[in-house]
Amino acid sequence: MKLLAIGLAVLSAVALAIGSQLQNGAVGIQKKAALSGRSHFTFRQLLDLIRHPQWVTGLFISIIALVLQFTALLLAPLILVQPIGAIALVLTSVINSRITKTPLNAASIYAILLCTLGLGAFVVMAHEVAVEPAIDDQALIYILSLVASLIAVGLVVQFRGANNFKPLTFIVGAGVLFGFVATLTKVVLKRLFSQGGFDRLIGLKFEPVTDGLTLAAVVCLIAAGLLGGWFVQNAYTSGPPDLVVAGLTVIDPLVAVSIGVVVLNEAMNASVPIMFGFVASGLVAVIGVYLLSKVHPQVTKAN
């Protein structure tokens, strides 16, 4: 099952790379046409994007990526599946460089390698120790409290206005929000299909606390997904797609994995050296994202 999950996660990463490139291109066209140099767009302009075939195609492919990812999450632990998305960063960088005819400089390649190697090392270690314990109500309450706070912060950022924040804010914000989306997806799938939630639903044997928390997780999942999607579109207006994907494929799994390790106990079998390895590889990947946000040729050209 783990190998099948890894294969699905790889296909998801490929779809994410293609979908991101298409959406970023469509947002770029819309920005030139209507944004008048602003670093973000309004809901009205988002509605205009919905009528753009390229953006809709990118959205459809991105949805396929999510379906593949969610299927992988159903088959394997969170800490194994999420980091594999780093493949999308490499693919997006190559595709974007070809399309925009903007060769990647040596510093950008180095930053991308840091991201990829850091998460690659993480996957190798996670494959050996990842387990899937039951997700109890207390763990879910803790996760819900975190995601509710995060959504509140995200709404403050949005309502204060995108111009008051740097592009990296939206890239990191989207990554953190989607990290919680992945976590909540894993939680909901596991509680429904592995812990009897779906059987209780069919048999009309609803448990107010346990199943109520699962329902709350679904609501928070949708809210975080919508807000994260809005952050992603703002991020697309601020920089190249590979920088946005770097945030999604590095920050997202690091958040999800941290919850998987600390709250869901998916690394309970990990030794102390492996835990230190998790931390070290995560830091390498984060440093890669930060460097890419500073040295990417399209970013330096804009500055």
Contacts in CASP RR format, 6 or more apart in sequence:
PFRMAT RR
TARGET T0000
AUTHOR 0000-0000-0000
METHOD contacts of the structure
MODEL  1
MKLLAIGLAVLSAVALAIGSQLQNGAVGIQKKAALSGRSHFTFRQLLDLI
RHPQWVTGLFISIIALVLQFTALLLAPLILVQPIGAIALVLTSVINSRIT
KTPLNAASIYAILLCTLGLGAFVVMAHEVAVEPAIDDQALIYILSLVASL
IAVGLVVQFRGANNFKPLTFIVGAGVLFGFVATLTKVVLKRLFSQGGFDR
LIGLKFEPVTDGLTLAAVVCLIAAGLLGGWFVQNAYTSGPPDLVVAGLTV
IDPLVAVSIGVVVLNEAMNASVPIMFGFVASGLVAVIGVYLLSKVHPQVT
KAN
1 75 0 8 1.000
1 76 0 8 1.000
2 75 0 8 1.000
2 76 0 8 1.000
2 80 0 8 1.000
2 127 0 8 1.000
2 130 0 8 1.000
4 72 0 8 1.000
4 75 0 8 1.000
5 71 0 8 1.000
5 72 0 8 1.000
5 73 0 8 1.000
5 75 0 8 1.000
5 76 0 8 1.000
5 80 0 8 1.000
5 81 0 8 1.000
6 72 0 8 1.000
6 76 0 8 1.000
6 80 0 8 1.000
6 81 0 8 1.000
6 84 0 8 1.000
6 127 0 8 1.000
7 72 0 8 1.000
8 68 0 8 1.000
8 69 0 8 1.000
8 71 0 8 1.000
8 72 0 8 1.000
8 75 0 8 1.000
9 68 0 8 1.000
9 69 0 8 1.000
9 72 0 8 1.000
9 81 0 8 1.000
9 84 0 8 1.000
9 85 0 8 1.000
10 84 0 8 1.000
10 87 0 8 1.000
11 68 0 8 1.000
12 65 0 8 1.000
12 66 0 8 1.000
12 68 0 8 1.000
12 69 0 8 1.000
12 72 0 8 1.000
12 84 0 8 1.000
12 85 0 8 1.000
13 65 0 8 1.000
13 84 0 8 1.000
13 85 0 8 1.000
13 86 0 8 1.000
13 87 0 8 1.000
13 88 0 8 1.000
13 91 0 8 1.000
13 249 0 8 1.000
14 87 0 8 1.000
14 88 0 8 1.000
14 91 0 8 1.000
15 61 0 8 1.000
15 62 0 8 1.000
15 64 0 8 1.000
15 65 0 8 1.000
15 68 0 8 1.000
16 62 0 8 1.000
16 65 0 8 1.000
16 85 0 8 1.000
16 88 0 8 1.000
16 92 0 8 1.000
16 245 0 8 1.000
16 248 0 8 1.000
16 249 0 8 1.000
17 87 0 8 1.000
17 88 0 8 1.000
17 89 0 8 1.000
17 91 0 8 1.000
17 92 0 8 1.000
17 95 0 8 1.000
17 245 0 8 1.000
18 58 0 8 1.000
18 61 0 8 1.000
18 91 0 8 1.000
18 95 0 8 1.000
19 57 0 8 1.000
19 58 0 8 1.000
19 59 0 8 1.000
19 61 0 8 1.000
19 62 0 8 1.000
19 65 0 8 1.000
20 58 0 8 1.000
20 62 0 8 1.000
20 88 0 8 1.000
20 92 0 8 1.000
20 241 0 8 1.000
20 244 0 8 1.000
20 245 0 8 1.000
20 248 0 8 1.000
21 92 0 8 1.000
21 95 0 8 1.000
21 96 0 8 1.000
21 99 0 8 1.000
21 241 0 8 1.000
22 54 0 8 1.000
22 55 0 8 1.000
22 57 0 8 1.000
22 58 0 8 1.000
22 61 0 8 1.000
23 54 0 8 1.000
23 55 0 8 1.000
23 58 0 8 1.000
23 59 0 8 1.000
23 62 0 8 1.000
23 233 0 8 1.000
23 236 0 8 1.000
23 241 0 8 1.000
24 96 0 8 1.000
24 236 0 8 1.000
24 240 0 8 1.000
24 241 0 8 1.000
24 244 0 8 1.000
25 54 0 8 1.000
25 236 0 8 1.000
25 241 0 8 1.000
26 49 0 8 1.000
26 52 0 8 1.000
26 54 0 8 1.000
26 55 0 8 1.000
26 58 0 8 1.000
27 41 0 8 1.000
27 49 0 8 1.000
27 55 0 8 1.000
27 233 0 8 1.000
27 236 0 8 1.000
27 237 0 8 1.000
28 236 0 8 1.000
28 237 0 8 1.000
29 52 0 8 1.000
29 54 0 8 1.000
30 41 0 8 1.000
30 45 0 8 1.000
30 48 0 8 1.000
30 49 0 8 1.000
30 52 0 8 1.000
30 55 0 8 1.000
31 37 0 8 1.000
31 41 0 8 1.000
31 237 0 8 1.000
34 41 0 8 1.000
34 45 0 8 1.000
34 48 0 8 1.000
35 41 0 8 1.000
35 45 0 8 1.000
35 237 0 8 1.000
38 162 0 8 1.000
38 163 0 8 1.000
38 237 0 8 1.000
39 162 0 8 1.000
39 163 0 8 1.000
39 167 0 8 1.000
39 234 0 8 1.000
39 237 0 8 1.000
39 238 0 8 1.000
40 161 0 8 1.000
40 162 0 8 1.000
40 163 0 8 1.000
40 234 0 8 1.000
40 237 0 8 1.000
40 238 0 8 1.000
41 233 0 8 1.000
41 234 0 8 1.000
41 237 0 8 1.000
46 230 0 8 1.000
46 233 0 8 1.000
49 55 0 8 1.000
49 233 0 8 1.000
50 56 0 8 1.000
69 81 0 8 1.000
69 182 0 8 1.000
70 185 0 8 1.000
70 189 0 8 1.000
72 81 0 8 1.000
72 84 0 8 1.000
73 81 0 8 1.000
73 182 0 8 1.000
73 185 0 8 1.000
73 186 0 8 1.000
73 189 0 8 1.000
74 189 0 8 1.000
74 193 0 8 1.000
76 130 0 8 1.000
76 132 0 8 1.000
77 126 0 8 1.000
77 130 0 8 1.000
77 131 0 8 1.000
77 132 0 8 1.000
77 260 0 8 1.000
77 266 0 8 1.000
78 182 0 8 1.000
78 183 0 8 1.000
78 186 0 8 1.000
78 256 0 8 1.000
78 257 0 8 1.000
78 259 0 8 1.000
78 260 0 8 1.000
78 264 0 8 1.000
78 266 0 8 1.000
79 122 0 8 1.000
79 126 0 8 1.000
79 130 0 8 1.000
79 256 0 8 1.000
79 257 0 8 1.000
79 260 0 8 1.000
79 261 0 8 1.000
79 266 0 8 1.000
79 267 0 8 1.000
80 123 0 8 1.000
80 126 0 8 1.000
80 127 0 8 1.000
80 130 0 8 1.000
82 179 0 8 1.000
82 182 0 8 1.000
82 252 0 8 1.000
82 253 0 8 1.000
82 256 0 8 1.000
82 257 0 8 1.000
83 119 0 8 1.000
83 120 0 8 1.000
83 122 0 8 1.000
83 123 0 8 1.000
83 126 0 8 1.000
83 253 0 8 1.000
83 257 0 8 1.000
84 119 0 8 1.000
84 123 0 8 1.000
85 119 0 8 1.000
85 249 0 8 1.000
85 253 0 8 1.000
86 115 0 8 1.000
86 116 0 8 1.000
86 118 0 8 1.000
86 119 0 8 1.000
86 120 0 8 1.000
86 249 0 8 1.000
86 250 0 8 1.000
86 253 0 8 1.000
86 285 0 8 1.000
87 116 0 8 1.000
87 249 0 8 1.000
88 245 0 8 1.000
88 248 0 8 1.000
88 249 0 8 1.000
89 112 0 8 1.000
89 115 0 8 1.000
89 116 0 8 1.000
89 242 0 8 1.000
89 245 0 8 1.000
89 246 0 8 1.000
89 249 0 8 1.000
89 250 0 8 1.000
90 112 0 8 1.000
90 116 0 8 1.000
92 241 0 8 1.000
92 242 0 8 1.000
92 245 0 8 1.000
93 104 0 8 1.000
93 108 0 8 1.000
93 112 0 8 1.000
93 242 0 8 1.000
96 102 0 8 1.000
96 240 0 8 1.000
96 241 0 8 1.000
96 242 0 8 1.000
97 103 0 8 1.000
97 104 0 8 1.000
100 240 0 8 1.000
100 298 0 8 1.000
102 240 0 8 1.000
102 297 0 8 1.000
102 298 0 8 1.000
102 301 0 8 1.000
103 297 0 8 1.000
104 112 0 8 1.000
104 296 0 8 1.000
104 297 0 8 1.000
105 295 0 8 1.000
105 297 0 8 1.000
107 291 0 8 1.000
107 295 0 8 1.000
108 292 0 8 1.000
108 295 0 8 1.000
108 296 0 8 1.000
108 297 0 8 1.000
110 291 0 8 1.000
111 288 0 8 1.000
111 289 0 8 1.000
111 291 0 8 1.000
111 292 0 8 1.000
111 295 0 8 1.000
111 296 0 8 1.000
112 242 0 8 1.000
112 246 0 8 1.000
112 288 0 8 1.000
112 292 0 8 1.000
114 284 0 8 1.000
114 285 0 8 1.000
114 287 0 8 1.000
114 288 0 8 1.000
114 291 0 8 1.000
115 246 0 8 1.000
115 249 0 8 1.000
115 250 0 8 1.000
115 285 0 8 1.000
115 288 0 8 1.000
115 289 0 8 1.000
115 292 0 8 1.000
117 284 0 8 1.000
118 281 0 8 1.000
118 282 0 8 1.000
118 284 0 8 1.000
118 285 0 8 1.000
119 249 0 8 1.000
119 250 0 8 1.000
119 253 0 8 1.000
119 281 0 8 1.000
119 282 0 8 1.000
119 285 0 8 1.000
120 281 0 8 1.000
121 277 0 8 1.000
121 281 0 8 1.000
121 284 0 8 1.000
122 253 0 8 1.000
122 257 0 8 1.000
122 278 0 8 1.000
122 281 0 8 1.000
122 282 0 8 1.000
122 285 0 8 1.000
125 270 0 8 1.000
125 274 0 8 1.000
125 277 0 8 1.000
125 278 0 8 1.000
125 281 0 8 1.000
126 257 0 8 1.000
126 267 0 8 1.000
126 278 0 8 1.000
128 274 0 8 1.000
129 267 0 8 1.000
129 269 0 8 1.000
129 270 0 8 1.000
129 271 0 8 1.000
129 274 0 8 1.000
130 266 0 8 1.000
130 267 0 8 1.000
131 265 0 8 1.000
131 266 0 8 1.000
131 267 0 8 1.000
131 268 0 8 1.000
131 269 0 8 1.000
132 190 0 8 1.000
132 194 0 8 1.000
132 266 0 8 1.000
133 264 0 8 1.000
133 265 0 8 1.000
133 266 0 8 1.000
133 268 0 8 1.000
134 190 0 8 1.000
134 194 0 8 1.000
134 195 0 8 1.000
135 187 0 8 1.000
135 190 0 8 1.000
135 191 0 8 1.000
135 195 0 8 1.000
135 264 0 8 1.000
137 209 0 8 1.000
137 210 0 8 1.000
137 213 0 8 1.000
139 263 0 8 1.000
139 264 0 8 1.000
140 187 0 8 1.000
140 191 0 8 1.000
140 213 0 8 1.000
140 214 0 8 1.000
140 217 0 8 1.000
141 213 0 8 1.000
142 263 0 8 1.000
143 180 0 8 1.000
143 183 0 8 1.000
143 184 0 8 1.000
143 187 0 8 1.000
143 217 0 8 1.000
143 259 0 8 1.000
143 263 0 8 1.000
144 213 0 8 1.000
144 216 0 8 1.000
144 217 0 8 1.000
144 220 0 8 1.000
146 180 0 8 1.000
146 259 0 8 1.000
147 180 0 8 1.000
147 184 0 8 1.000
147 220 0 8 1.000
147 224 0 8 1.000
148 220 0 8 1.000
150 176 0 8 1.000
150 177 0 8 1.000
150 180 0 8 1.000
150 224 0 8 1.000
151 177 0 8 1.000
151 220 0 8 1.000
151 223 0 8 1.000
151 224 0 8 1.000
151 227 0 8 1.000
154 173 0 8 1.000
154 177 0 8 1.000
154 227 0 8 1.000
154 231 0 8 1.000
155 227 0 8 1.000
157 165 0 8 1.000
157 169 0 8 1.000
157 173 0 8 1.000
158 227 0 8 1.000
158 230 0 8 1.000
158 231 0 8 1.000
162 170 0 8 1.000
162 234 0 8 1.000
167 235 0 8 1.000
167 238 0 8 1.000
167 239 0 8 1.000
167 293 0 8 1.000
168 293 0 8 1.000
170 231 0 8 1.000
170 232 0 8 1.000
170 234 0 8 1.000
170 235 0 8 1.000
170 238 0 8 1.000
171 235 0 8 1.000
171 238 0 8 1.000
171 243 0 8 1.000
171 244 0 8 1.000
171 246 0 8 1.000
171 247 0 8 1.000
171 251 0 8 1.000
171 289 0 8 1.000
171 293 0 8 1.000
172 247 0 8 1.000
172 251 0 8 1.000
173 228 0 8 1.000
173 231 0 8 1.000
173 251 0 8 1.000
174 228 0 8 1.000
174 229 0 8 1.000
174 231 0 8 1.000
174 232 0 8 1.000
174 235 0 8 1.000
174 244 0 8 1.000
174 247 0 8 1.000
174 248 0 8 1.000
174 251 0 8 1.000
175 228 0 8 1.000
175 231 0 8 1.000
175 247 0 8 1.000
175 248 0 8 1.000
175 251 0 8 1.000
175 252 0 8 1.000
175 255 0 8 1.000
176 251 0 8 1.000
176 252 0 8 1.000
176 255 0 8 1.000
177 224 0 8 1.000
177 225 0 8 1.000
177 227 0 8 1.000
177 228 0 8 1.000
177 229 0 8 1.000
177 231 0 8 1.000
178 224 0 8 1.000
178 225 0 8 1.000
178 228 0 8 1.000
178 229 0 8 1.000
178 248 0 8 1.000
178 252 0 8 1.000
179 251 0 8 1.000
179 252 0 8 1.000
179 253 0 8 1.000
179 255 0 8 1.000
179 256 0 8 1.000
179 259 0 8 1.000
180 220 0 8 1.000
180 224 0 8 1.000
180 255 0 8 1.000
180 256 0 8 1.000
180 259 0 8 1.000
181 221 0 8 1.000
181 224 0 8 1.000
181 225 0 8 1.000
181 228 0 8 1.000
182 252 0 8 1.000
182 253 0 8 1.000
182 256 0 8 1.000
183 255 0 8 1.000
183 256 0 8 1.000
183 259 0 8 1.000
183 260 0 8 1.000
183 264 0 8 1.000
184 217 0 8 1.000
184 218 0 8 1.000
184 220 0 8 1.000
184 221 0 8 1.000
184 224 0 8 1.000
185 221 0 8 1.000
186 256 0 8 1.000
186 264 0 8 1.000
187 214 0 8 1.000
187 217 0 8 1.000
187 264 0 8 1.000
188 214 0 8 1.000
188 217 0 8 1.000
188 218 0 8 1.000
188 221 0 8 1.000
191 197 0 8 1.000
191 210 0 8 1.000
191 214 0 8 1.000
191 217 0 8 1.000
192 198 0 8 1.000
192 201 0 8 1.000
192 214 0 8 1.000
197 210 0 8 1.000
197 211 0 8 1.000
197 214 0 8 1.000
200 206 0 8 1.000
200 207 0 8 1.000
200 211 0 8 1.000
201 211 0 8 1.000
232 244 0 8 1.000
232 248 0 8 1.000
235 243 0 8 1.000
235 244 0 8 1.000
236 244 0 8 1.000
239 296 0 8 1.000
239 298 0 8 1.000
239 299 0 8 1.000
239 302 0 8 1.000
240 296 0 8 1.000
240 298 0 8 1.000
240 299 0 8 1.000
242 292 0 8 1.000
242 296 0 8 1.000
243 292 0 8 1.000
243 293 0 8 1.000
243 296 0 8 1.000
243 298 0 8 1.000
243 299 0 8 1.000
246 288 0 8 1.000
246 289 0 8 1.000
246 292 0 8 1.000
246 293 0 8 1.000
247 289 0 8 1.000
250 285 0 8 1.000
250 286 0 8 1.000
250 288 0 8 1.000
250 289 0 8 1.000
251 286 0 8 1.000
251 289 0 8 1.000
254 282 0 8 1.000
254 285 0 8 1.000
254 286 0 8 1.000
257 278 0 8 1.000
260 266 0 8 1.000
260 267 0 8 1.000
261 267 0 8 1.000
261 270 0 8 1.000
261 275 0 8 1.000
261 278 0 8 1.000
267 274 0 8 1.000
267 275 0 8 1.000
267 278 0 8 1.000
270 278 0 8 1.000
293 299 0 8 1.000
END
